[in-house]
Amino acid sequence: MSTFTPQAAHGPLEPAEQAAQQDRAWFQAHPDATGYRRATVRGEHGPGLYFDGGRTHVTQAAPGLYLRVGQFCAFDDPDAVAVARTPQWRPWTAPGGSVPPEIAAADAMYRTPAAQAVLAVLEAEDTIRSEQEGSAS
């Protein structure tokens, strides 16, 4: 089991539930906070394009009620093909879903080794930050 893929009794959690679980835990640990930023869970906003290393701003509107704003572009957005051409955006769809062909083609054309290197740096920063927060508790 990966430490980055929470498991439920019935199997892996859906992305939206992974995000909600992270938010509940964070606000329980920080009861006076009204908001924070975290790494976006790919798929938490539904099918579409997600920015590698993207962040989601989470605001607690009321206990247990969270508003999430993240770096996301829906497949039907008029700018989706242009976004897919940007090396650090990746399409996501639930298992069994399909990425529109024009978006898949744009994504494949513009995925570069440099973009993968930037993603590795962002993931390392997230890991370090997570470890620091864990040791501070």
C-alpha positions as CSV (number, residue, x, y, z in Angstrom):
1,M,0.0,0.0,0.0
2,S,1.4,3.4,-1.0
3,T,1.4,6.1,1.7
4,F,0.0,8.4,-1.0
5,T,-3.1,6.3,-1.8
6,P,-5.4,6.1,1.2
7,Q,-7.2,2.8,1.4
8,A,-10.8,2.3,2.6
9,A,-12.4,-1.0,3.6
10,H,-13.9,-1.3,0.2
11,G,-10.7,-0.4,-1.7
12,P,-8.9,2.8,-2.8
13,L,-10.7,6.0,-2.1
14,E,-12.0,8.1,-5.0
15,P,-10.0,11.4,-5.6
16,A,-12.8,13.6,-4.2
17,E,-12.9,11.5,-1.0
18,Q,-9.1,11.5,-0.7
19,A,-9.2,15.3,-0.8
20,A,-12.1,15.5,1.7
21,Q,-10.3,13.2,4.0
22,Q,-7.1,15.3,3.9
23,D,-9.1,18.4,4.5
24,R,-11.0,17.0,7.5
25,A,-7.7,15.8,9.1
26,W,-6.0,19.1,8.5
27,F,-8.8,21.2,10.0
28,Q,-9.1,18.8,13.0
29,A,-5.4,19.4,13.6
30,H,-5.8,23.2,13.1
31,P,-9.2,24.0,14.7
32,D,-8.7,27.8,14.6
33,A,-7.7,27.9,10.9
34,T,-10.2,29.1,8.2
35,G,-8.1,27.9,5.2
36,Y,-5.0,26.4,3.8
37,R,-3.3,25.3,0.6
38,R,-2.4,21.8,-0.3
39,A,-1.3,19.7,-3.2
40,T,-4.2,19.1,-5.6
41,V,-5.5,15.5,-5.6
42,R,-5.6,14.7,-9.3
43,G,-9.3,13.9,-10.1
44,E,-10.8,15.8,-7.1
45,H,-12.6,18.2,-9.3
46,G,-13.7,15.5,-11.8
47,P,-12.5,14.7,-15.3
48,G,-10.3,17.3,-16.9
49,L,-6.8,18.7,-17.0
50,Y,-4.7,19.1,-13.8
51,F,-1.5,21.1,-13.3
52,D,1.4,18.9,-12.2
53,G,2.3,20.2,-8.7
54,G,-0.9,22.2,-8.6
55,R,-2.2,23.6,-5.4
56,T,-5.8,23.7,-4.1
57,H,-6.9,26.5,-1.7
58,V,-9.3,25.1,0.9
59,T,-11.6,27.3,2.9
60,Q,-13.7,26.0,5.7
61,A,-17.1,27.8,5.3
62,A,-18.5,26.0,8.4
63,P,-17.4,22.9,10.3
64,G,-17.2,20.1,7.8
65,L,-18.1,22.4,4.8
66,Y,-15.1,23.1,2.6
67,L,-14.8,25.3,-0.5
68,R,-12.0,24.2,-2.8
69,V,-10.4,26.2,-5.6
70,G,-7.7,24.4,-7.6
71,Q,-5.7,24.5,-10.8
72,F,-8.1,22.6,-13.0
73,C,-9.5,22.9,-16.6
74,A,-12.6,20.9,-17.7
75,F,-12.4,19.0,-21.0
76,D,-15.2,21.1,-22.4
77,D,-13.5,24.4,-21.6
78,P,-12.9,26.4,-24.8
79,D,-9.3,26.7,-23.8
80,A,-8.7,23.0,-23.0
81,V,-6.7,22.1,-26.0
82,A,-4.4,25.2,-25.5
83,V,-4.0,24.2,-21.8
84,A,-3.2,20.6,-22.8
85,R,-0.3,21.9,-24.9
86,T,1.3,23.4,-21.8
87,P,3.8,20.8,-20.7
88,Q,2.8,20.6,-17.0
89,W,-0.9,20.0,-17.4
90,R,-2.2,16.3,-17.5
91,P,-5.5,14.9,-18.4
92,W,-7.4,12.8,-15.8
93,T,-10.4,10.7,-16.1
94,A,-11.9,8.0,-13.9
95,P,-11.0,4.4,-14.8
96,G,-13.1,3.5,-17.8
97,G,-13.5,7.1,-18.9
98,S,-11.9,8.6,-22.0
99,V,-9.9,11.7,-22.7
100,P,-11.2,13.6,-25.8
101,P,-8.9,12.8,-28.7
102,E,-7.9,16.4,-29.5
103,I,-6.8,16.8,-25.8
104,A,-4.9,13.5,-25.8
105,A,-3.1,14.5,-29.0
106,A,-2.1,17.9,-27.6
107,D,-1.0,16.4,-24.3
108,A,1.2,13.8,-26.1
109,M,2.8,16.4,-28.4
110,Y,3.9,18.7,-25.6
111,R,4.9,16.3,-22.8
112,T,8.7,16.9,-22.4
113,P,11.5,15.6,-20.2
114,A,11.9,19.1,-18.8
115,A,8.3,19.1,-17.6
116,Q,8.9,15.7,-16.0
117,A,12.0,17.1,-14.2
118,V,9.9,20.1,-12.8
119,L,7.3,17.6,-11.6
120,A,9.9,15.6,-9.8
121,V,11.1,18.7,-8.0
122,L,7.6,19.7,-7.0
123,E,6.9,16.2,-5.7
124,A,10.1,16.3,-3.6
125,E,9.1,19.7,-2.1
126,D,5.7,18.2,-1.2
127,T,7.4,15.2,0.5
128,I,9.8,17.4,2.4
129,R,7.0,19.7,3.6
130,S,4.8,16.7,4.6
131,E,7.7,15.2,6.6
132,Q,8.4,18.5,8.3
133,E,4.7,18.9,9.2
134,G,4.6,15.3,10.5
135,S,7.7,15.9,12.8
136,A,6.2,19.2,14.1
137,S,3.1,17.5,15.5
